[in-house]
Every structure is written in C-alpha cells, then in structure tokens.
Amino acid sequence: MAREHEELKERPRKVTFRRNKEQADSLVELAKLIKMFGKGSGGYTQQQNRTQKCVAKMQYSSSIAAHKKQLTDYLTREGTGKNGEEAELFGTDINEYKDNMVGKNFRIFLSPQSDKVDLKAMTKDFVKRLELQTGYKLLWQGACHYNTANPHSHLLINGHDKDGKEINFSKDVVKTFMRETARDICTKQVGLRTDKDIALEKERELSSSRFTKLDEKILSICSENNKIFPGGFFEESKKIKKRLETLKELKLCKYENHGYTMRKNWAQDLKANSRYNTFLKARDELKYSKPAQLKVYEGRDGDKLTGKVTKIYRTDGDASDNHAVVLESLDGKAFFIPLLKEPEVKDKDKRLKLKEGELITLSTYENQKGRLTPLIFKKDLRSAQKEIKNNELDSKLAVEMLAIKPASRVFEIGLGRN
C-alpha cells in the first residue's frame, strides 16, 4: 500500500480547465472593459483622441523688407480684427522689437478648431512654453485675426533674441513640439472634445475637399475598372454614399448605371488638394489643357518646360505667403508649381511680380539644401515659337502662340534648391 501510495504521488495528475458557466470569466470581463473604454467612457486612448485640435504652421524668411512688411502691414491690416477693425498687436515692447529687428524672422500660424479658445491667451502661453523648451528670450509680436471662418493668431518672432543669440528651431520643435503644445493649451482652456464635437468633425469630413479615412475605404473597395456600386456596402454604406456624392461634386467621380465611376488618379488629386487647397480649383480653371493633365510639379535636375502662366494662387490662404503657379506647357500638359513666396521676375537689377498670362520657361537644377526657389528671367517670344516648330507641337496653346507676332516678352523661370 505504501508503494502504491508513492506511485500515485509521482504519477502526473490530469488537469482539466473547465469553468462553471455561472461564474464570470476574468479575461472576458477584462476584454469587455477594454472595449468599453475604447468606445468613449474616458479611457486613456480615447482621451488622447479627445484633445482639442489646433493647426500649427511655421515658415521663415531672411528678408528685412519682408520682416518689416509683416510687422507694419500684414499683422494689423484693416478688417482682420474683431468687428472688422484693425488687429491689435501684443507681445514684447514694440520699440524694443523694432530696434533689434534683423532680416531673419519666423512666422507661426495657430488656428484652433474650437471657437471657444481665447486666442490671445493661447498665443502668450505658447510663447512661454516655446521659451522654456528652447532657452531663448524671444522678441515677438502677435495678432489675432477674425476675418475667416476659423479665427486664428499670427506670431512673428525676430531672428535674434533679447541676448542677441541667433534663433534656430530644430525639426522636432517645429514638427512635434509646436503642434502638441498648441493642442495641449487649447485643451487646457476649453477641456476635452465632447461626443458632439467629434460627431460634428466626422460629419464635416463627409463634405471635405481633403483626403479622409473614408476615402481610404473607397480606394480599397474600388474594382479594377474604378467602379463602386452602393449595394456592396455594409456598415458604412450611408456615409460612403454621402462621401461619394461629395466626390461627384468635386468632379472626382460620376454616377452612371446605378454605380459610381471614379476618375483616374482621383485619390492623388484629392491628396494634392490636402497639401495645396487650391489644386482642385486650379484643375477646373485650366485654359489650354484637360483637367486630368494637371500634376503637382516635383522638379528633377535638368527638367525644362515652356508654357504660359494661366493662374497664380495663394495656397495657404491667411496662413502663410506660399503661392503656386499653374503652368500650361506647349505640349498640352499642365503643372501645379508650389512656391514658398510670391513669384517675382528679375529684370536686370529690378524685381517685378510675375503676372498671369506670361510665357515662361521653367527649369530646375539641384542644390545642396533641397529647397525650391524661383528665379525668373526675361526671354523673347521668338525662342518659344522656334521650340514649337522644332518639336512639331500642335497643342491648343502651341497653335495660339504661333499666331502671335513676336512683340511680346517671354519670362524664364528657373527653380533652384537653395
């Protein structure tokens, strides 16, 4: 018996894991809690999504003339303040700022999604946090503008601080710190976004002219011939159909034979409009080319294009001085050319604004810093007509150009990276 008892102790026991159905399974209950928190009951992940949104953009210039123009004309221009008045300047002592102005200056645009944010308080708090992060004692001026659908503030920072140090902001500060700081300040002021705020944002996405998550879904369910039929939708059918109606209004698809036919490159064009909010408008305002021909000009070393500037746009509205030139080339193509400032013509020692209707030759060359900069020079019409004849071009623009007597001037744009 003793031996049998010892054998029983050594023999491995067969263990079964059976749960009484009347008892709660802790893992199942934990999964339910995680799911509940993910649906908006205040869990960590959902709180991150509920923080207030705020656009934060920065650009800089090295021109003292542009710096002075920003301070004296742009920030306080008439009609930008409350009740259509001039915007009010605030910041460091204005005389101290003017006495220490240098060519280098930074321009920061802050636009909160909520209209409940105190713009002036937000801007002051933003500067304090920026100083703590960078160690600079900034010389700055701010102004709040109310002349658009989204009230916003502009922040102008001198290129040298109060101690005479030259200011440089790292990529991390520009791309991450500024955006997250603006977001956190807005959230601190007005609190987390409510279910109503989030629902309104999603509703606005349905009519947005930018590429959205729903567009990703549409892209994934498109057939090989770019067709979508409403009957094939499931959970998001109503939203997708409403989004498709918006895309139809944007001329990115058409409804035919009980379904939607997406235009070729519709997603690329919508993404381009997300970056440059005048791209779709420019596509519809082409004079010599078909809308499908318009592409964002990326520029490669040695590229050379000749054509007419049919439109010049300010791509960021009130956010910056960024512009875009629409060039319709002699071979029937069209290019949307983003520029970081208002395009100019260099005529000997003078600089003049580039005007719509000018003929240009656009070329690129590679530079070490990788930034596109416009260089515009005069060129006579005869060379453009010679190019048309040598290449036997017969586009609508080419035919029109050959009919012009050589009396007009042609401007040449060189895009370099400085």
N, C-alpha and C positions, 0 to 999 in steps of 0.2 A: 504493500500500500504506500509505503514511504517513497519507494522508487517511482511508482505511478504518479504520486503527487509531484515529485521533482520533474518528471517528464511533462506533466501538464503545465508547470511553471515556465519550462523552456520553450514549449510549443507556441508558435506565434498565434496570437488571437486574431480572429477575423472581425474586422471593424466595419460597420456599415454606418453611413451618414444619412439617416432619414430624419426629416424634420416633421414634427407634428404640424399638420396643416392649420391647426388653430393657433399656433404660435407665430409671432411676427419674425420674418427673416431680416436680420440686421442689415445685410448687404442690399436687399431690395429696398428697405426703408431709407438707407443712405442714398441710393440712386434716385429715389423719389425726391429727397431733399435737394440734391444737386440739380435735378430737373426743375424743381420749383424755384430755386434761386436763379436759375438761368432764365426764367420767364419774367423776372422783374420784381421779385419780392425784396430786393435790397441786398442781394449777394454782391461779392466783390467784383466779379466780372461785369455784372450789369451796371454797377455804379460807375465803372470805367467808361462804359458806353453812354452813360447819362450825363457826363460832364458837358458843360457848355462848350459850344464850338465858336472859334474865332479865327478868321483869316489873318495871317501874319506874313507880310512880304517885305523884302528889303532889296534895295538897289543902291548903288553908289555912283558918284561922279567925281572927276578930278578938275572940273571947270569952275573957276571962281565966278565967272559970269553966270553960269547956271545956278551956282550956290546962292548968289545974290537975288536972282530971279525967283527962286523958290521962297526965299525969306520975305521979299518985298511985294511980290505979285501973287504967287501961287497959293500960299498958305492962307492968306487973308483976302482972297479975291471976293468980289461982291457976289452975293447970292448963296454963299456956302454956309453961312451961319444960320442960327435959328431965326425964323420969321423972314427969311430972305435977306438978311443983313450980312455984313462982312463978318468972317470968322474972327474970333478973338485969339491972339497969341498968348501963350503961357509957357513957363519954363524958367531957365536961369535968367539972370539980369540981361535985358536986351542989349544994353550998351556994352556990357562985358562980352556978350556974344559977338557983336559987330566988330569990336576992337580986336578980337582974336580969330576972325574968320580966315580960313585958308581955302584953297581950291578943293581939297578933298572933303567930301561930305557924304553922309549916309541918310537915306530916306526910308523910313519904316511906315508901313500902312497896316493899321489894325482895324478890323471890321468884325465885331461880334454878331453872332446870329440873332441873339435876343435884343429887342429894342428897349429892354429894361436896364441895360448896363449903363452906368454913369461913365461916359467916355473920358471925361477929363480926369476923374479919379483913377480910372483904369490906366490911362497913359502915364500918370505920375507914378503909380505903383510899378508899372512896367519898367520905367527908367531906374527906379531904386533897385529893383531886383537885377537889372542888367549891370548896374554899377557894382553890386555885390558879387556877381558872377565873374566879371572881367577885371575888377580892381581899378577901373578908370573913374575919374571925377569928370563926368560928361558936361560939356557945354551943349545945351539943346533947347529947341523951341518946338512947341506943339500947337496944333489947331484941330478943332472938331468940326467936321463937315456934315451938314444935314440936307444936302441938295440932291441926294439919291435915295432910292428905295431902302437902302441899308445905310443908316448913319455910321460914320467911321471917323477915325482920327489919323492925322498925319504927324509924324515925328521926324524932325530934322536935327541931325547930330553933326557937330563940327568935327573935322578930321583930326584935330588936336584937342586934348582935354585941358583942364584948368592948370595942370602942371606942365603943359607943353609937350606931353607924350603923344606921339602919333598913334592913332587908333587903328587897330586891325581886329576884326571879328573872325574867329575860326569858323569852319564849316559846321561844326557841331552846334555852335551858338546860333548860327543863322537858321539851320535846317531843323534843329530839335529844340533847343532851349527857348528860343523866341516863341515858337508856336505853342509849346507846352505851358510856358509862363503866361501867355495871353489867355489860354484856355482856363488855367487854374485861377487867374484873377477874376475872370468873368463868373466862374462857378462860385467863387468865394462871395462875390457881390450878390448874385441872384439865386444861388442854390442850384441843385441838380435839375436836369431837364425832366419834366413830368411825362407821363404816358401820352398826354395830349400833345406836348411838344414833339415827341418822337413820331407820333402818328401823323402830325402835320408835315413833318420833314419827309416822311415816306410818301405822303400824298403829293408833295411838291416834286419829288423825284419822277413821278409819272409824267410830268409835263416839262421836265428838264431838257435843256439842249446840250447836256453833258453826258458822257458815257457812265451808266449806272450798273448796279448789280443785276437789275432786271435785263439789261442789255446783254450781260454775260450769259444769262439764262437763254435769251432769244438766240444768241450766237450758237449756243450748244445744241439747240433743238432744230436749227435750220437744216433742211435737206441739202443734198449735194447741188441741187439747182436753185438754192437760196429761196425756197418756198416754205411757208408756215401755214398750217390750217388750224383754226381755233378749236376744232373738235378734238385735237390731240393733246390739249392742255389738261392738267389735273388741278392740283391745289391752288396754283397761282393764275388760273385761267383768266379771271376778270382783270387782274392787274396787268397781265401780259397783253391782253387785248387792248386795254386802255393805253398802254405804253406804245403799242403798235400804231394806234391812231395818231399819237403824237409824232412818231417817226414818219408817218404818212404826211402829216402837215409840214414836217421838216424836209419833205421830198426825198426821204431815205428809203422809202418803200411805196408800193402801190397795192391797192386792193383789187383783186380780179379773180374770177372763177371760184368764189367762196373761200379765198385764201389771200395771204399777203406774200408778195414777191419782193424780197429785199434787194435794194440796189447794190451792184457790185461795189465793194470797198466801203459799204455803209458804216461799218464799225470803225474803220480807220479814220473816216471823215468826222465821225462823232467824237472820237478821241482827240483829233486835231482841234475840234471846237472846244474841247475841255481845256486845252492848253492856251488856245488863242480864240477868245469868244467871238471873233468876227469871221472865222473861217467859213462857216456855212453861209453867212451873208455874202461874203466875197464870191463864193461859188455861184450864187444866184445872180450876181451882178456883172458877170463876165460879158465882155462886148464882142470878142472875136473867137472865143473858144467854148467848147461844150463843158457843162458843169463837171462831168466825170474826169475831165482833163486836169483839174486843179489839184496840185500836190504841194505839200509843205516842202520848201526848198531846204535841203540839208547841206548842200555845198561840198564839193570834192575838189582836191587840188587839181588845177588845170581846167576846171569847168568854165565854159564860156557860153553865154546866152545873149541874144539880141532880141529886143522887142519893145513894147510900149507899156508904160506905167499907166494902168487904167484906173487903179484905186490906191489910196493911201489911208490906212486905218490906224486908230489908236487902240491897241489890243486889250489893254487892261483898264480902260475907262479912266476912273479917277485914281486908280491905284498906283500908276507909275507913268513914265514918259515913253514906255515901249510902243513902238509902231510896227506896221507891216506894210510892205509894198507888194502889190499884185502886179506881176509881170506876165503879160501875154506875149509869147515868143513868136518869131516869124515862122516857125514850123508848125504852128497850131496848138502848141502846148501852153499850159498856164502854171505859174508858180506863185505860191504864197510865201513871201520872204520876211521872216521875223527880224526886226531891228531893235536895238536897245535904246535908241533915241530917235528923234525926229530926223528924217533923212535930209542931207544937205548936198548942194552942188558946189564943187570947188572950181572957181573961175579965176585963174591966176592967184592973186593974193586975197580974193574975196570968197566968202562962203554964202551961198544963197540956198533957200529952201527948194527941195525938189517938188515939182508940181505934177499933178495928174495930167496925162496926155503926152508927157515927154517920152522920146525914144531913148533907150539906154542899151548899153552892152554890159552884161553882168559877168564878172569873172571872179574866181577865188584863188587864193594862194595860202599855203599852210604856214602858220606862225606857232611859236612855242607855247604860248599861253592858251590857245584854243578858243578865243573869243571872236565872234563875228563883228567886224566894224565896217561901216560903209565908207567907201572912198569914191567920189563922183567927179568925173571929168568930162569936158566937152568933146564932142565928136560930130563931124558933119554928116549930113544925110546921104551923101553920095556913097559912102562906105557901106551903109545899110542896104542900099539898092544893089550895090555890087555883090554883097553876100547873098541876096535873094536870087540874083541871076546865076551866080556861080554854083549854087546848090539847087537850082531849079525848083524853088519853093513856090507853092501855089495856094497857101492858106489865105483865109479871108483878110488877115492883116497884111500879108505879103502883097497881095493884089492891090490893096489900098495904098501901100507905101510906094509901089512902082508908079502909081498915078500922080504922086506928089512931085512938083517941081523942086529941085534942090535949092531951097531957100530957107528951110527950117534948120534947127540945130538938133543934134542928137547928143545925148549925155551918156557917158560911160560910167557904170558903177563897178568898182572893184570891192569885193568883200574879203577883207583880210582877217586874220585871227591875231589880236594883239594881247 
